[in-house]
Amino acid sequence: MKRLILGGVRSGKSRLAEQFAQASGLPVTYIATATAQDDDAMQRRIRHHQAGRPAEWGLIEAPYSLAATLEKAADVDHCLLVDCLTLWLTNLLLLNDDARLKSELQALQELLPTLPGEILLVSNETGMGIVPMGELSRRFCDEAGWLHQQLAQICDQVILTVAGLPHILKGNN
């Protein structure tokens, strides 16, 4: 089962993905895409997420090469939880390397249908607001929207989370 879980900031999407992971009954590996470096607020967010996860869950940090990481970690009797695709996309955009961005996006889209096991993809829905003024912000929203559309076609289930409430857009499990 491949699930795409979308939502705004603090919508409950990560919590929902974690509930699915626990309910799977499988060993879970959390694939974190965030980078904190000199960002105190992001470091606090990361610590908050870490504190809420079961201690037995594995952790892989994958800020750039997500498809390669998924390919190595996926197994029929395993659950992978990726949190979050938009942070991963931001990391790639900030590399300012269009070829790498295109390659990574394509690799994920081609690999995802072939992966065994339970795959949970968490991402921020950014397409429900105004068009941003800055060039990078507009590109981010465009790239995220295209990515979500492509992954929604691949995934068995797509859920939009609003105010902690899941709204199933595709699939019924």
Buried (B, 14 or more C-beta within 10 A) or exposed (E): BBBBBBBBEEBBBBBBBBEBBBEBEBBBBBBBBBBEEEEEEBEEBBEEBEEEBEEEBEEBEBBBBBBBBBEEBBBEEBBBBBBBBBBBBBBBBEEEEEEEBEBBBEBBBEBBEEBEBBBBBBBBBBEEEEEBEEEEEEBBBBBBEEBBEBBBEBBEBBBBBBEEEBEEEBBEE
